[in-house]
Amino acid sequence: MSQRVFTRERKLEAIKELESGKSVGLVARQLEIDRNTLYRWRREFREAPTKAFPGKGKQMPVDSQEAELERKIGQMTMEIDFLKKLLRSFEEEQAASNGIGRYTRKSRKKTK
C-alpha cells in the first residue's frame, strides 16, 4: 500500500487546528491518520518552524470534496445493495407464507 503524502500547507493547517484547541484524536480522524503522526508534525514544527516539512508533497484526494463525495457514493451503494437483498428476502418470505411460487407435496400431486 502506498504512503499518503500531505502538502506543507495541509500539515500547517493541522498544526493550527491543534493549537486552536481541537483534540489530537479529532484532527487525526478528520485527516484519517495516526495520532502519532500529528504529534510528530507538531514536534518538527516547534523545533524548526522554517525548516519543517521541506518537501513539496502532493495534494491527496482525501483532502478534496471530490474524495468525500466518492466515499458517500460508495457508502450509499452499499446501503442500496443491502436494502435490495433485504427486500428480496422479505418478498420471498411473503410469497412462501402465502403459498405463491412454492409447491407443497399435496399441491404437486394434485396437478399431475
Secondary structure in CASP SS format (residue, H / E / C, confidence):
PFRMAT SS
TARGET T0000
AUTHOR 0000-0000-0000
METHOD secondary structure of the structure
MODEL  1
M C 1.00
S C 1.00
Q C 1.00
R C 1.00
V C 1.00
F C 1.00
T C 1.00
R H 1.00
E H 1.00
R H 1.00
K H 1.00
L H 1.00
E H 1.00
A H 1.00
I H 1.00
K H 1.00
E H 1.00
L H 1.00
E H 1.00
S C 1.00
G C 1.00
K C 1.00
S C 1.00
V H 1.00
G H 1.00
L H 1.00
V H 1.00
A H 1.00
R H 1.00
Q H 1.00
L H 1.00
E C 1.00
I C 1.00
D C 1.00
R H 1.00
N H 1.00
T H 1.00
L H 1.00
Y H 1.00
R H 1.00
W H 1.00
R H 1.00
R H 1.00
E H 1.00
F H 1.00
R H 1.00
E H 1.00
A C 1.00
P C 1.00
T C 1.00
K C 1.00
A C 1.00
F C 1.00
P C 1.00
G C 1.00
K C 1.00
G C 1.00
K C 1.00
Q C 1.00
M C 1.00
P H 1.00
V H 1.00
D H 1.00
S C 1.00
Q H 1.00
E H 1.00
A H 1.00
E H 1.00
L H 1.00
E H 1.00
R H 1.00
K H 1.00
I H 1.00
G H 1.00
Q H 1.00
M H 1.00
T H 1.00
M H 1.00
E H 1.00
I H 1.00
D H 1.00
F H 1.00
L H 1.00
K H 1.00
K H 1.00
L H 1.00
L H 1.00
R H 1.00
S H 1.00
F H 1.00
E H 1.00
E H 1.00
E H 1.00
Q H 1.00
A H 1.00
A H 1.00
S H 1.00
N H 1.00
G C 1.00
I C 1.00
G C 1.00
R C 1.00
Y C 1.00
T C 1.00
R H 1.00
K H 1.00
S H 1.00
R H 1.00
K H 1.00
K H 1.00
T H 1.00
K C 1.00
END
